[in-house]
């Protein structure tokens, strides 16, 4: 059964999840388990297992006993026992797989302390449950404001209403112990409900809130990972990763859980390698390992007197040199055992799809003045071609004469500018050249 935001609208079209996969009622199949025994029938005389698994907000799961022998299936909304009142959750697992899950989490299925299921949730229960969940966002903002007013070093990460609205659970994270007795009094006075405070770790906070990891996928702890194993920096050393806390830490601030995923494979591969601290004794001097490639079986060694020059050796060659050193024998040099590394040719990628260049918009725009000059020259050239084809000599002569006059005027203007520039530098002028102004005045007289 989907939540309110995922249900269909009045026209029949789906609304879509407004919380990006983690809705307020948490009915978007978060941390679901596939029941691979659902199609199998029980043998004759066997009764079905009377415990079921129920999920609440943000993946919180608990086990309940079906004392009323209700016919329950995955996805049913049920009212469960709580203290005080009752809570509302969704059935996520039934049958024999529940016994396996209880054994995995260390819960005794024959214990009498397991709470029970009251009934299937009625429409009234669902309405109260949904209305209580709608208040959680505003309540979380107000709770953080009150915690800041009390100057407590704690962070309210999540708020969860009980199904009947009689109790509110505040999840918080803190580095040290926090005295929140006065804070609880303010909470009970403002919210007028029973208050329960639960401290969670940073990993549990990230799993409840969710997010996107550096790999581009949703966080493992909020989608499928349920048990949080300890992660050490030695896991990064074995995988030859740089010990950069910004790259190795996740959104919770702790080391990433994915560092443990391939650790066993690396440890198995390192069993055939010599110790990284092994020194090779040669006549040229001692050599120390600088780097190793686990998958290719290669090791890089360098002399203690020349760390800049590395030599590549196979594991078998390294073991051979170590065996010689154990017999108090020194090999001549590492160059006799080194592998010649061939530079890989550069890959030339061709544009097979015919796509345009991504830098096509980075080219500078052409100025409009150049385009205008080109258009003028084009019109002038077309006019000349028409005059030639039509055989109109007078018009063509006039056109050529106008061009020559424009050209002479342009040349004279350039010469005049040059004379003005050179006149400031040199005082003497040639005697045979007179200014143009004097000639014009003589002609007028």
N, C-alpha and C positions, 0 to 999 in steps of 0.2 A: 504494500500500500504506500502510495507516495504522500509527501507532505503537502501543505497548502500551496506553497509556491510552485510545486511541480504539477499540481493538478490542472485539469482542463479549464479553460475560460468558458464564458457564456456561449460563445460561438462554436465550441467544440475543439478549438485549437489548443495545444499545450502551452502553458505559460512559460515553462522553462525554469530552471533553478536559478534563483536570484542571489545565491550565496556561493556560486562557483563550485558546486560539487559537495559542499559540506553545509547542509541546511540546518535550520534551527532545531527541527525535530529529529534530525539525523536518520532519515529514512532513505537515503540515497545509496544504500548498499555499501556503507563504509565498513571495512574489516569483516566482510561476509565470508562465510565458509561454505564450500560446495559439499552438499550431502551426497556422497557417492554410494550410499547404501539405501537411498530412498526407494529405488525400484525393487529392492529385495524384500521378500516376505519372510516373516518369522516362522520358524518350525512349529509344528503342531504342539500345543500345550505350553508354549512360551508366551509370556506377557511382555508388552512393550515396556521400555525403561521409563520410569515415572518422573524423571527430571528433565527439564528443558533449559535452554540457554536464552536469556533475554537481554537485549541491548537497549541502553539508555543513551543519553546525549553524549556525542563525541566519542563513541566507541567504548563506553563503559559497559562491561558485560558482567552479569551475575547469573548464578544458577538457582533455580526455583523448583520445588517439588509440586507435581500435578496431583494433588490429593483428591480433587473432584472428578478425576478421570475425564477431563475435557478432551475433545478431539481437536488438537491443535496442529497447525501447520506453519511453515515458515512464512513470516509476514503478518501474522495475526497480532492485533493489539490487545494486550491483556492488562488487567489490574493486579498488581502484585502486593505482597505484604511489605510494609515499611514501618518505621518507628519515628513519629506517630503516623497514623492514617495509612494511606495506600499510595503506591506509585504506579505510573503507566509506562510501559515499554513495549518493544516489538520482539516477537519470537524470532530468533536467528538460527536455532538448531534444535532438532528433536531426534529421538531414537538412540541407537547404540553409540553414535558418535559423541553424544553428550558425555557418556561414561569415559570415553578416551580423553576428552577435553578436561574433565574433572580430575582425572589421574595426572594429566600433564601439568595442571596448575596446583596440584597438591590438595584437592578438596575431597574429603571422604564422602562418598555418595550414600553411605548407610548412616550418616550422622543425623541426629534429630534436630540439629541447629539450622538446617537448611530451611530458608523461608519458603512459603507456599504461594501458589497462585489462587487468587480469589475467584475470578471470573474473566470472561471476555469483556473487554471494555465496551460500555454502552456509548450511545451518541452523547449523552450528557457528560460522561467521563472525558471523551475526546474534546468536547467544547471547552471544558475547564482546563484541560491540559494545554490546548493550543493557545488559549487566552493568557495563560500563565507564561508560556514561552515567549509571547510577544512582548512581555514586560522586561525580559532579561537584558536587552541591549541598553535601555535607559537606566536600568538599575546598576549595571556595571559601570557606567559613566559616573553616576552619583556616588557609588562605593569608592571609586578611585579618588574623587574629590574629597571625601571625608577622610580617607587614609592620608592624603597630603596635608590636610588641616591638622591632623594629629602628629605630623612629622615622623611617620613610621617608615622605616626602610623596608618596604614590602611592595609587591606588585600584585594587584588583583587581576589575574589572567583570565578567569572565566567565572560565570555565574550559572547555576543550574537550579531551576525550580523543581520541586517535587510534583508529581502528577496531580495531586489534589490541591496544590497551591498552599499547603499548610507549613511548608518549610523551604528555606533557600540555602543552598550550599555555595559558599564562596571559596574558589580555588585560588591560592596565592603562592608566590615564590618569594623566598627571602634567603639571604646568605647567612644570617645569624638568627638567634631566637628573638621573637618579637612579642612584646607584651601588648596585646590588643584587647584587653578587658574593657577599657573605656570605648574603644571602637565598636565593640559588639553592642554596647548599650545604645550608642547612637544609631547603629543599624536597626536594632529592634524598635527604636522610637520612630525612625523615619519610615521604615518599610512595613512595620506593624505585623511581622511574621516571626516565626522561629528561625534562628540563625545558627548555621554550622560552618566552621572554618576548617578547611583541609589544605595542608601544605603539600605541594607537589614539587618534584624536581624539575630541572630545566629541560630534560629530555621529555618528560611527561607533558610539560607545558607546550613544547613544540608539536608533540603528537596530537594534542587537543586542538591547537589553533590551526595547524596545517601550514602549507606554503609550498614554494617551488625551490628546489635545490639548485646547486651549481651545475648539475647535469642537465637541467631543463625539464626534469620530471617532478612529479609531486613527491613530497617527503616520504621516505620508506616507513617512518614511524607512524605516519598518519594514514597510510593506505593498507599495508600488509604486515609490517613488523610489529610483533607484540611483546617479545622479550628483549630487554636492553642489556646486552652483554658489555662488560668493561672493555674499553679500547685503550691501548697503551701506545706510546710513541715508538716502541720497538716494532710494531706492525708497519709503521712507515719506513723504518730503517731496513727491515728485511726486503721491502719492495723498492728500495732505493729511491725513495721520494724525498724531496727537499723538505727539511724540517721548518716549514714556514707556517706559523700558527694561523695566518689569515686564510691559507689555502686548505689546511687540514681540518679546520674547525667548521662546524655546520652552523645552522641558524640558532641552535640552542647554546652556542658558545663552547660546546664540548667537541672532542674529536669525532669525526664522522664515523657513523656505524658501518659504512661501506668499506672501511679499511680492513675489516675482518672477513670480507666476502672471499677474497682471493689469497688470503694469508696462508691457508693450508697448501695451496698449489705452489706458492713460492717456497715454503718450507720443505716440501717434498723435492723440489728441483735443486735446492741448495745442499741436499744431502750428498750429492756427487761432487760438489765443489770443494777444493782445499780451503783451509781457513783463510779468511780475508787478511789476517795479520801475519801471514806467513812471509818470511824473507827468503829470497833466492840468493845464494852465494855464488858469485862468478869471479873470474880473474880480474875483471874490470871493476868490481865492487859489488856491494849488496844492492838488491833490487826490491822494491816495495810495491805491493799491489795498489793501484789507483782506482780501478774501475773494473766491473765485471758485468757481462751480459748473460743473464740466467738462461734465456731461451736459446741463444746461439752457442752457449758453452765457451765463451771467450773471456779472457782476463787480460787487463792492461797493466804492464809493469814499467817502472821507471827507476833509474839508478838514483841512489841517495845524493850523488853529486850533481845530477842533472835531472831535475824533476820535470823540465819542460818537454823532454823527448820521451814519448811513450812507445812501448813495444807490445804488439798483440801476440798472445800465445793461446794455444788450445789447452783444455784441461788435461789432456793426456801428456802434453809436453811439460806442463807445470808439474804434474805428478812425477814425471821422469827426472826432472831436475831436483825435486825434493828427495827422491830416492838416492840420487848421486850425492846430495849433501849429507844424507844420513850416514853414508859410508866415508865421510870426511873427504869428499872429492868435490872439486869445483869445476864447473863447466867453463868453457872459454869465454863466452859472452852470450847475451840474449839475442844478438843479431843472428846467430846461427839457428835459433829456433823460431824467430819471429815470422809471422805470416805477412806476406805482401798484400797490402790493402789496395784494392782497385777502386778508383773513384767512380761512383755511379754516374752514368750520363744524365744530364738534365732532361727532364721530361718537357717536351714542347706540346702544350695543349692547344689544339686547334678549335676554332669556333664551328663545330659541326652542326649546331642547331640554327645558325644564321641569326643569332640575337645581336642587337645593337650594342654598341659600347656603352658602359656605364658612365664614362666621362664625356658623353656627348653634350651634356649641359654645362660643362665646365669651360668651354671655349668662350673667349671674350666676344661680345657683340660688336658687329661692325658699325662704324659711325655712319650717320645719315648723309654727311657732307660728301663722302666718297661716292655714295650711290648717286647723289645729284650730279656730280661731275661726270660720272659714267653715263648717265642719261643724256646730259647735254652733248657730250662727244658722240654718242650714238645717233642723236637727232641730226647733228652736223654732218656726220658721215653719210647718213641716209640722204640728206639733201644734196650732197656732192654727187652721190651715185645717180640720183635722179637727173641732175643737170648733165651729167655725162651721157646717160642713155637717151635723153630727149634731144641732145645736140644744141641746147640753148647756150651759145657762146657768150653773148653780152651779160646775161645773168650770171653765168659762171665766172666771167671776168670780174664782174662787180663783187661776186662772193669772194674770189681770190684776193681782190684788192682790199676788201674789208678785213680779210684774215691777215694780210700783210701789214695793214695799218695797226691792227690790234697787236700784232707781234712786235712791230717797231715801238709802239707805245709801251709795251711791256718791257722791252729791252732798255728803252730810255729811262723808265722808272727805276729799273735795277741799277743802271749806271749812276743815276742821280743819288740813290741811296748809298752806293759805294763811295761817291765823291763826298757826301756829307760825313760819312764815317771816317774817310781818310783825311778830310780837311781839319778835323779836330787834332789829328796827330801831327801832320806836317803843315808848316806855315807857308812855304814857297809853292807856287803853282807854275806850270809850264807857260811860257810866254806866247806860244803859237795858239793856245786854246783859250778862248774868251768865254766868259759866262753867257748863258743863253739869254739872260735878262737884258744885257747890253745890246745884243744883236736886235732884240725886239724893239728897244727904244730907238736905235738908229734907223730901222726900217720905218718907224712911225714918223720921224723927222723928214 
